[in-house]
Structure formats: structure tokens, C-alpha cells
Amino acid sequence: MTSKERKKFWEVLVSLTGQNIPEECETLSKTIKYPQKLYRFRKADIKSLEALRTNRLYFSSAAYYDDPFDSFCSINWNTVAEGITHALGDENQRKIAFNILSQQSGCTIEQVSAFFSSRNINEWILEGNNIIEQLRKIIQNMQRSICFTEKDLNEVLWLKYSDNHTGFALEFDFSPQSLLIDNGWSGTPTENNAKYYSIYPVYYSNKAYDSTNYVRAVAEGMASSIISQSQQQSSLTIPPEMYWQIERISLIKHKCHEYDKEWRIIHPYSKEPLYMSWKPSGVIIGLKAEKPTRDLIISLSKEAGISNIYECYIDNKNKLNKRRIRL
């Protein structure tokens, strides 16, 4: 997808209200121009080689990605302070807030009032900032995805993600059927109830997405749990407008990463699956991979049933290229 097409996708994504999920999924899907092939760059380490052998793709936490801003919630701290001041400083708003928290926590309004009377507004603003600061780290850690690119011969990607051209890249023929949830998940769907992973393009912009309202909604749920000593978790229901927040947080990166031309499968569940199965259509060996590594990649690719094996080389135009290895 071009930069203009990715921008259109993003504009539709941030416009979704969460009121009609099936219809919104279809609307969003119409903005996506799916590539025929996707690529995934890997180091030639034990974990990646075993994943190659077993045709498995593992979900990774955004907290471990090389970009510290990846899936990191952008917060407007003035909005946070104003929200706390408005909720606790105005008598009418305080009654509304305490009534909501009473319903969510199972405590009486008097108990909620006593809890918030223990500190002044400035102290609660400081506490609110601390909670949100910790929350966005937790949210980032929970964001799990599998990353791909449209480009197989991008020198920067080989340098960054395939250990300076010494690793390999996986080639995938894309189709929606490739993303069937059928492995690594205890709730395997039947043919009549098939479920699929969603894959999306990443949008690149120097303007951050403001996720203050989403993090604040999560914080309110935490407040209900803290107030209630009898409940292990809050009964907070996230409103419809919060439904697409995970996608919005995960699918925007700074403009400097635009060369990645990235696509992502976002983890759809809180715990499982840890991986998905998707057999590559080909494997590309890095330009600087040494013979033992090359031989191992070829051997594991054969074991995985992958017949299209390529190697990188520098062609007569002094460009990075690939050619099929005759086995």
C-alpha cells in the first residue's frame, strides 16, 4: 500500500464508533489493499530456526520491539488533570462519579466518598498520573503482534532484522484463508464457525494518536477494583467508542520507520495462542550467511516442506537481488 492508501486506512480506523462491529470491520477492510506476498525477517538463532522447522509464527510483546514508542500510549496530561479536577472539584460531577464508581465496585456511595476524601485534588492528580504512567507500560506489554513487510530486498530491513544480512527472510503467499485460527488455540473453530486473524497495514505519522481516554477508562476500572475489597476485578464495561483502541495504539508508528512498509497481525486474545501456524511459500537466505548457517536453513526448510529456497546476491547493477538455489 502507498503512503496515501495507508493514510486513508488510518482515517477510517479512527472514525469507527464501535456501534456496529461487523459493519465496521467490512468498512475498514474495504480500505485495505492486501499484497500478494508478505515477508518476515529473522535472525538465524535457535528460536527462529525452530519456528522455521515447525512453520510457526510467534506473537511478540511490543515492549520488546526495537522502537520504544511502538504501541506506547500517548497521553495528554492536561486532559488527565482537568478530568480529575472536574470529577472531584465540582459537587454535581462528584455525585455522578461516585454513583458510577459505587455501581462498578459494589460499594456504597458513602464508602466511595470516604475513599476519595482521604486525599486532596492535587494529591489525586499526582496519583492519577502515576497510575496512568504505569498503565501505559502494562498496555504496551500486553500488545502482542506478528510483523511483516511488503519488501523482500530492503537493505535496511536485512540489516536491522536479519542480523546484518546473516539471517533469513520468510516469504508468504497471502490470502485470507492463510489466517485461519486453527493451531495453538484451545478453542479451535469448526468449519461453520471459522475464525480468522486480522492483518492490518501500519500507518506512519509524526503526529501521535491521543489514547488518553482509553487509558483513563482502564484506570477507572482499576479504581473500582481498588475501592472494592470484596471483588477481585472490576465490572467496568468499556464503552463502544473504546472498541478499536487496541488497533489504533498498535498500528501507528513514527514517520522515520516508513521504509518498513509494515503489516501486523494483532493478538486477538489475552493469553492464547502464543503462536499461529502459517507455512511460508519460500525462504530467502541472507547475503552474508556463512555456509554452516546456509546449510542449516536449507535443511530445516526442506523438513518444513518449503521447496522455494533463495539466496541474496549483488547483481550486475550493484543492487541487492535474489535467486533460487538449485537443490
ChimeraX attribute file (.defattr): number of C-alpha atoms within 10 A of each C-alpha:
attribute: neighborCount
match mode: 1-to-1
recipient: residues
	/A:1	17
	/A:2	9
	/A:3	14
	/A:4	10
	/A:5	15
	/A:6	19
	/A:7	18
	/A:8	15
	/A:9	23
	/A:10	22
	/A:11	14
	/A:12	15
	/A:13	21
	/A:14	14
	/A:15	12
	/A:16	21
	/A:17	15
	/A:18	17
	/A:19	12
	/A:20	10
	/A:21	14
	/A:22	9
	/A:23	12
	/A:24	18
	/A:25	14
	/A:26	10
	/A:27	15
	/A:28	18
	/A:29	17
	/A:30	12
	/A:31	17
	/A:32	17
	/A:33	14
	/A:34	18
	/A:35	13
	/A:36	10
	/A:37	16
	/A:38	21
	/A:39	24
	/A:40	25
	/A:41	26
	/A:42	24
	/A:43	20
	/A:44	24
	/A:45	12
	/A:46	9
	/A:47	11
	/A:48	18
	/A:49	20
	/A:50	13
	/A:51	16
	/A:52	23
	/A:53	18
	/A:54	17
	/A:55	18
	/A:56	19
	/A:57	19
	/A:58	18
	/A:59	19
	/A:60	19
	/A:61	16
	/A:62	23
	/A:63	20
	/A:64	12
	/A:65	11
	/A:66	10
	/A:67	13
	/A:68	11
	/A:69	16
	/A:70	19
	/A:71	27
	/A:72	24
	/A:73	25
	/A:74	15
	/A:75	21
	/A:76	12
	/A:77	14
	/A:78	8
	/A:79	13
	/A:80	19
	/A:81	18
	/A:82	12
	/A:83	14
	/A:84	16
	/A:85	17
	/A:86	16
	/A:87	18
	/A:88	20
	/A:89	14
	/A:90	10
	/A:91	11
	/A:92	11
	/A:93	14
	/A:94	17
	/A:95	15
	/A:96	13
	/A:97	17
	/A:98	21
	/A:99	18
	/A:100	17
	/A:101	25
	/A:102	20
	/A:103	14
	/A:104	21
	/A:105	26
	/A:106	20
	/A:107	19
	/A:108	15
	/A:109	17
	/A:110	11
	/A:111	15
	/A:112	21
	/A:113	17
	/A:114	11
	/A:115	12
	/A:116	14
	/A:117	12
	/A:118	9
	/A:119	12
	/A:120	11
	/A:121	17
	/A:122	12
	/A:123	11
	/A:124	18
	/A:125	19
	/A:126	11
	/A:127	13
	/A:128	19
	/A:129	16
	/A:130	11
	/A:131	16
	/A:132	20
	/A:133	14
	/A:134	10
	/A:135	18
	/A:136	20
	/A:137	15
	/A:138	13
	/A:139	18
	/A:140	22
	/A:141	16
	/A:142	19
	/A:143	24
	/A:144	25
	/A:145	22
	/A:146	19
	/A:147	23
	/A:148	24
	/A:149	22
	/A:150	20
	/A:151	17
	/A:152	21
	/A:153	17
	/A:154	15
	/A:155	13
	/A:156	13
	/A:157	21
	/A:158	22
	/A:159	15
	/A:160	14
	/A:161	18
	/A:162	22
	/A:163	19
	/A:164	17
	/A:165	24
	/A:166	20
	/A:167	27
	/A:168	30
	/A:169	26
	/A:170	20
	/A:171	24
	/A:172	19
	/A:173	15
	/A:174	16
	/A:175	12
	/A:176	11
	/A:177	11
	/A:178	14
	/A:179	17
	/A:180	18
	/A:181	20
	/A:182	18
	/A:183	16
	/A:184	15
	/A:185	15
	/A:186	9
	/A:187	11
	/A:188	14
	/A:189	15
	/A:190	9
	/A:191	7
	/A:192	6
	/A:193	7
	/A:194	12
	/A:195	15
	/A:196	14
	/A:197	16
	/A:198	15
	/A:199	20
	/A:200	23
	/A:201	25
	/A:202	27
	/A:203	26
	/A:204	23
	/A:205	16
	/A:206	10
	/A:207	10
	/A:208	16
	/A:209	18
	/A:210	14
	/A:211	19
	/A:212	17
	/A:213	16
	/A:214	21
	/A:215	23
	/A:216	19
	/A:217	16
	/A:218	18
	/A:219	16
	/A:220	18
	/A:221	20
	/A:222	19
	/A:223	18
	/A:224	24
	/A:225	21
	/A:226	16
	/A:227	20
	/A:228	21
	/A:229	12
	/A:230	11
	/A:231	14
	/A:232	10
	/A:233	15
	/A:234	20
	/A:235	15
	/A:236	19
	/A:237	10
	/A:238	12
	/A:239	12
	/A:240	13
	/A:241	15
	/A:242	16
	/A:243	16
	/A:244	18
	/A:245	19
	/A:246	20
	/A:247	18
	/A:248	19
	/A:249	22
	/A:250	23
	/A:251	22
	/A:252	22
	/A:253	23
	/A:254	15
	/A:255	12
	/A:256	10
	/A:257	14
	/A:258	14
	/A:259	13
	/A:260	17
	/A:261	19
	/A:262	23
	/A:263	24
	/A:264	19
	/A:265	18
	/A:266	21
	/A:267	24
	/A:268	15
	/A:269	12
	/A:270	10
	/A:271	10
	/A:272	14
	/A:273	18
	/A:274	18
	/A:275	19
	/A:276	22
	/A:277	18
	/A:278	18
	/A:279	20
	/A:280	24
	/A:281	17
	/A:282	19
	/A:283	25
	/A:284	26
	/A:285	29
	/A:286	29
	/A:287	19
	/A:288	17
	/A:289	21
	/A:290	12
	/A:291	9
	/A:292	9
	/A:293	19
	/A:294	18
	/A:295	13
	/A:296	13
	/A:297	23
	/A:298	22
	/A:299	13
	/A:300	17
	/A:301	22
	/A:302	15
	/A:303	14
	/A:304	16
	/A:305	15
	/A:306	19
	/A:307	16
	/A:308	18
	/A:309	22
	/A:310	20
	/A:311	19
	/A:312	20
	/A:313	16
	/A:314	11
	/A:315	11
	/A:316	8
	/A:317	7
	/A:318	8
	/A:319	11
	/A:320	15
	/A:321	17
	/A:322	19
	/A:323	13
	/A:324	13
	/A:325	14
	/A:326	7
	/A:327	8
